[in-house]
Amino acid sequence: MRKKYPYFTCSLPIASEEDIYGVAKIISDKLVGGITFGGLEDYIYEEVPAVYINRSILGLEFVIQGYGGEKGYIVEVHSHPGNDAPDNVNEVEIDITCYVASLLEGTEQIKIKHEQIAEQDYIIITE
């Protein structure tokens, strides 16, 4: 039997009147204990503004990208690219979008775009 290795992913659409750093501060305070987002000047998504935490947190990477306003932002959480997967394993993608949404539900100055999550037809992985 081959072992399984999780690859976590989250792509959560949100709306906020805050600028990207304001949203990053709110997300950081709520999810990662106030660790500062940065890197706007790194242009990690070329023309789309994005900030990120430049370290692994429990093996995860955090990015907030988008223009704000009507277009909103996307909160991304993924397995950190620096993680070394064990040899001889099958990678299993685990979508934690709804979990992250539940952690942010009711947060002032952030509105979760539930209708866009439903449109994505996210699946639930069970074993």
Stockholm file with secondary structure:
# STOCKHOLM 1.0

chainA/1-127         MRKKYPYFTCSLPIASEEDIYGVAKIISDKLVGGITFGGLEDYIYEEVPAVYINRSILGLEFVIQGYGGEKGYIVEVHSHPGNDAPDNVNEVEIDITCYVASLLEGTEQIKIKHEQIAEQDYIIITE
#=GR chainA/1-127 SS CCEEEEEEEEEEEEECSSCHHHHHHHHHHHHSTTCCCBCGGGCTBTTBCEEECSSCBTTEEEEEEEEETTTEEEEEEEECTTCCCCSSEEEEEEECHHHHHHHHTTCTTCEECHHHHHHTTCCCCCC
#=GC SS_cons         CCEEEEEEEEEEEEECSSCHHHHHHHHHHHHSTTCCCBCGGGCTBTTBCEEECSSCBTTEEEEEEEEETTTEEEEEEEECTTCCCCSSEEEEEEECHHHHHHHHTTCTTCEECHHHHHHTTCCCCCC
//
